């Protein structure tokens, strides 16, 4: 599933394609993905309008116009691809948008867990209202998370992946940040000290920023609009490396499954 770095990479790639450009045309090939697509609202709000900016909230992209913003969420397998025309060339193309003068963006999602929505200006959107702070934002502080985790018995990895507490972090970067901070993923979030949260938040930000700089992590589905794969996967320390030697201590990387998700960590290095 694309996580914060992949979505931020896509946001930056979209900027020169749509920022200060007018949406001229759009076609929808279905009216629902994970949720119903408000086709009429998007048409009324975006066609003929200038895209003032492209912003990100957690894993959501917002194409902002005068009357509101179109929301894009990639789900588990979504992609946005630049094509020379409005004609779909891939089987799972669900929507196409044309921006001046001749940029066509195709929204492709084989598993259909993505979303396309509309947020009227000033009204917000229910998909965004419950989200916690972005880990790269000033609002995300060690003291904030220490307070939010008070009496929390959930594993710290589950805490990091809970979008109501922290937006944009998924399985890959939770595993990587916990390894970098030398914190066991199974430790109760409420047991972390302020120093632990400071170390973890710094590790998380470093991990996310390094991945953004490298273009995101390509494991299966993520590509940017030009079709280029992100290559941060070559630097992953623990994720997907079960039974391979830890790069710090050479002990084998462990894999456990919690709630249907794989967790990768080093039992020797991540004892705290």
N, C-alpha and C positions, 0 to 999 in steps of 0.2 A: 504494500500500500504506500503510495506517495506520502511522504511526511513533510514537515516544515521546510527543510532545505530544497526538496524537489519543487514545492509550490513557490518558494521564493525565487528559485532559479527560473521557473516558468514566468513569474511576474516580471523579472528583469528582462527576459527575452521578449515578452509581449510589449514592453514599453515603446521601443522604436517602431513597432508595427501598428499600434492603435492609439497611442497617446497623441492628443490634439488632432485626431482623425475622426471623420464622420462615419457613422454606421449607415451604409447605403441599402443593405438588403440582408435578409436572413431567411433560412429555410429550416423547418423542423420535420424530421422523419418519424417522430413519435412524440406523444404528449406526456410521457412519464418516464422517469428513470427510477431512482430510489423514491422520489416523491413526484407528484404531478408537476409538470412544467407550466407555469403561468404564461402561456404563449402570447395571449392578447396583451397582457401587461408589459411584457418585454418588448413587443413590437411598438406599442404606443410610447413606451418610455425611452427607447433607444434608436429606432429608425429616424434618420434625419438629424440626430443629435451628435454633438461633439463629445468624445471621450476625454474628460479633463485629466484623469489620472487612473492608474491601476494600482490598487492597494491590496494588502493581505491582512486577514484576520485569522490567526491560527492556520488551518489548512484550506481556508476559503479565499478565493480571489474575487475582487470587486472591480468591475469596470464602471467607473463613476461618471455619470452624466448629470445634466442640470436637474432632472426630475427624480433621480434616484440612482441605483446601481444594479447591474446584473451580477448575480452571484454564480460562481463556478466552483464546483467541488469535484475532485478527480476520483473519489471513491477508492476502489481497490485496483482498478486497471484503466482509469481514464487518462486520456492524452489530448492535447490541443496541438494540431499540426497545421503548418502553413502549406497551402496548396495554390496552384496557379489559377484555379477556377472554382466555381460553386459546385461542380459535379462531384459527388462522392466517389471515391475510388477504393475505399475499404468497407468491408461488410458491416461493421458496427459503427458507422458514422450516424450520429443521431441529430446533429444540428450543424449548420454552416452559417458563418457570419462574414459579410463582405464590408470592408472598410475602405475609405478613399485612400489612394486612387484605385488600387486593384489588389488589396490584400484580402485573401480568403482564409479564414480560420475554421478548421474542421474539428468538432468535438467528437471524439471516438471513445467508446467505453464498452468493451466486450461483455463485462459482467453486470453492467447497468446498476452499479452501486453509487455512481456519481450523482450529481445534482446540478440543475440549472434553475436559478430563481431570480426574483426581482424584489429589491428592497426600496420602497418609495422614500424619497428624501424626508428625513425627520421622523419616520415611522419605525425604523429599525427592522429587524427580521428575527423570527423565532429561532432560526438556526444559529444565530449569532449571540442572542441575548444571554444564553447560559454559559458562554465560554469564559474560562479563567484567563489570567494575564498571559500574554505572549512571553516566552522565556527570554527573548531578546529585548523586551521593553523595559523601561525604567521601573514600571510597576512591579516587576518580578524581582523581589528581594528575598534574601535568606530569612529575614525576620518575618516577612509575610508568610512564607511557606512553613516556617516553624510554628507560627500561630495557627495556620489552617490545618496543620497536621496534629495539633494537640489532641491527645486521647485516641488518635487514629491507629487501629490495629491492622490495617491493610498493609501488605508489603510495599516498600517504597517504590518498587518498579510499577506496581499498579497505580500508586499515587501519581507518579510522573505521567502515566498514560491516561489519566482521567481528565478529559477535556474541560470538565467543570472546575477543576483545580488549576490546570495548566494547559494551555491550548497549543496544539501543533506537534506534540511529541508522541511518537509511536514506538513500536517494538525495537526497531534497529537502534535508534539513538538513545533510548532508555538504557539498553544493554551497554552500549558503548560509553555513555556518560558515567554509569555506575562503575564500570571497570576503571575508567580514568580517575575517578574519585576514590577508588579502593573501598567501595561500600557494597556489602552483600545485597543482592536484589530482594532477598527474602526477609530482610530486616524490617520490623514494623516502622512505618513512617513516623509514628508518634514518639519513637525512641531516639530519633536523630537529634543531636545537639545543634545549637546555632552554628558552631564551627563546622559540623558535618554538612549542614545546608549551604553554608558559604562555599565549601569545597565542591559540593555537588553542583551548585548553580554555576560556578566558574567552569567546571569540567563540561557541563552541558552546553554552555555558550561557546566554549572553544570547539567542541565537537560539531555543533551546528554550523558555526562560522567556517570551519575547515571544509565541511561538506558543501556549503554554498559556494565557496571559492573554487572547489573542484567540479562544480556543476551538478551536484546531487549524487545519489547512489542508485546505480542501475543494477537491479537483481533480475528483473524479468520484464517489467512493463514500462518503466519510466524513460522517456525521451523528451528533449525540449522541442519547441515548434519546428526547428530545422531538421529534426530527426537525429540529432547527435545524442549519444548516450552519456549520462553522467558517469564519472569514473572514480568516485570516492570509495567504491566497494573494495578497491585494491588495498585501502588502508584500514579496513575494519579490523579491530583488535580481537574481538570475541564473537561477534554475530556470525552465525553460519560456520563456525570453526570447531564444532564439537570434536573432541578427542585429538585435536591438533595441539602442539605445544604452545603454552602461554608465551608471549613475547617478552614477558618480564622474568618469569621464574622457570619456564620450560615444563611446568606441570600441565597435564592434559586439560583442555577447556571442557567444562561440564555443560550438559544440556538437560534442562528439566522442563516440564510442561505444566503451566498453570492456566486454567480457564481456556484451554485450547490453544494457548500461545507458547511458543518456544522461548525459553530464557537461557542465554548463554553467559557463563561467567567462570572465573577462576576461583576455585575453592581455597587456594593457597593465598592469593593476593587480596581477595575480597572478603576478609574476615571481620572487618570493622562494621 
